[in-house]
Amino acid sequence: MNRKRKRLLVGTLITLVLIIGGVVAYQILKPREQQPSITTKSSSSSSSTTDSSSTKESSDLTTNEKNYRQALASLEKSNEKTDDYKTDIISAINTAQEAMKNTENVSEVTGNFDNKMMFTPSAVAQTFGMFIKMSGYTVDTNQVEIFKSKNSDVLQFICVLTKEGENNSYWTGNFNIQALQLGFVRYYGGKVGATFG
């Protein structure tokens, strides 16, 4: 690799680490917002009506809905959905999934350029591998959602892993549009299981 390319790669890596650190710090420090339930009581009868403006009470949500909402809330701009780079992101996710299926030892997985997870911490890449290889989950590419982020060269995504008879696992991450690489950040829900030994 020539010197200019190395500098670009190092600069991109440093930028992504700062972005991920900022997102994590923001999530830790931001106050939790709660939507109040609006209830009105009729004076002539004992019936009450609840304003259900397209949201369910949290007790009525399924486990999958709760996990999806948590994943969505973790994004920087969850209200700014986009289809930019959707094909590239789905292709990178599929490449990562295939790499996990074909790996010999999940505990030694690291993100790299070939498996499209260069910006994914090793522990997160290994967990993704455990979901795919050992727990039998598969990526549902029809449910990949993409969102804008605070940085012009990064998009955020939610990737859904499914398995028959189990709750879905919702993975959030960043996609660097310069390097075309994934940075899985966190997952919500699902059941990962593995036996070592």
N, C-alpha and C positions, 0 to 999 in steps of 0.2 A: 504494500500500500504506500502510495506516495505521501509526502509530508502534509500536503494540503488536505488530503482526504482524511488523514488521521486527526488533524485539527478540527475538521468539520464533525467527525464522529465524536470526538471528546466533547466538543461544544454542545452537540445535540444531547449527549448523555447527561452532561451537567445540567443543562436546561430541564430535561425531563425529571431528573432527581429533584430539582428545586420545585418543579410544578407539583410532583407527587407529594413532596413534603408540605407544600403550601395547602394542598387539598386536605391532607390528613390533619394538619394544624387547624384549618378552618372548621373541619367536621368536629374536632374535639372542642374547640372554643365557642362555636356558635350555639346560641340557646335553642332548645327544642321548641318548635312551634306546635301548639295544639289547636285543633279546630273545635270551637265550642259547639255543643249540640243546642239547637234552638227549640225550645218547647213552649207551647202556648196552651193554656188551659181555658176551656170554655166556662163561663160563669153559670150557664144554665144546665150544664151536664158535667159529668165527671170524666168525659172523654178528653184526651189530649192528642194534639197532632204534632208531629215532628217534621221540621223542614228537612227534607231529604234531597237537597239540591245536588243530585248525581253523586253523592258520597254516601257510603254506608257507615253505620256506627262501627267502631273498631272491633266490637265484639261479634259483629256479623261477618267480618272478613274471613276468608279462608286463609290457611297458612300460606298458600302461594300468593294471594293478594297482599298479605302483610309483608312478605319477603320482597315482592316486587316494589311495593311502596318504599321500603327501606332502601333498596338499591337506587330507586329513582331520586330519593331525597339526598343521597350521597353525592350526586352529580352537581357540578358547578352551575350549569344552566339547563336544568331539567325541563324548562318550559320552552326551550329553543331546539326543537327536533329538526333534523336535516337528513337528506339522503346523499349528501356529499361523500364521496369515497366509499359508498356502501359496498360496491363490488369488491374493492380492495380490502376492506375490513372483513367481509365475509370470507374472502379467499385466504386472508391471513389466519382467521380463526379456524378454518378448515385445515390449513397446513399445520397449525399447532395441534389440532385434534389428531390428525394422522400421525404426527411425530410422537404423540403420547401413546397411541395404539401400538406403534412399532418399537417403542423403547424396550430395552432389555430390563433395566432397573430404574424404576420410577424415583427411588431415593437419590439417584445421582443426576437427575434431570436439572439442567440449567437453561435459562433463556439464552438463545443465540440467534444469529442472523438467519440461519437455515430454518429453524422452527418458528420463526417470526415472532418470538417472545424476547427479543433482545432487551427490552426495558422492563421485563418482569423479574422481580426478585426470585431467587432460587426456591425459597420455601413456598412461595405462591405457585410457581411453575410445578413444583412437586405435588402440591395439593390438587392442582388442575389435572395432573397426570393420574392421580389416585382416583379422582372422579371418573375419568375416561376409561382408564385401563383396568382398574381393580373393582370399581363399583358399577361399571356398565352404563354410565350415563352417555348420552350423545348430544351434540350441539343441534339445536333446532334453528336452522338458519332463517326460517320464516319469522322468527321472533326477535331477531337482532334489531336493536333500536340504536340510532346514532344521534348525538346531541353536540351542539357547539360547546366550546369551553372558553375560558378567559384568554387563551393563547391562540393566535391565528394559525399556528402550525400543529395544533393538537385538537383532535376530536375525542369525545368520550362516548362510550357505548355500554349497553346492557346486552349481555349474551345469555341465553337461556339454555341450560342443560336439562334434558328430560330423561326419565326412566320410568317404564311402565310400573305402576303400583307404588311409586314414591313421589314425594313432593319435588317440585322443580328446584333447581339451584340457579340463582340469578347472579351472574358475574359482572362486575363493573370494571372498567379499565379505560386506558387512554390509548389513542392511536396516533402515532407521529406521522404526519402526511409527507414529511421529507424523507424519512428512512423507511416508511411503510412497515413499521414494526409495532407490535402490541406491547402494552404494559398492563397486564392484569393487575388489579389493585386488591379487590376483595370479593368474597362471595357471600350470598345470603341464602340460607336454606339448603335443602338437599341432605342426603345422608351418605357420608363418605365412610368407607370401611375398608380396612386392609389388615392383613396378618403378616407380620414379619417374623422370620425365624427359622 
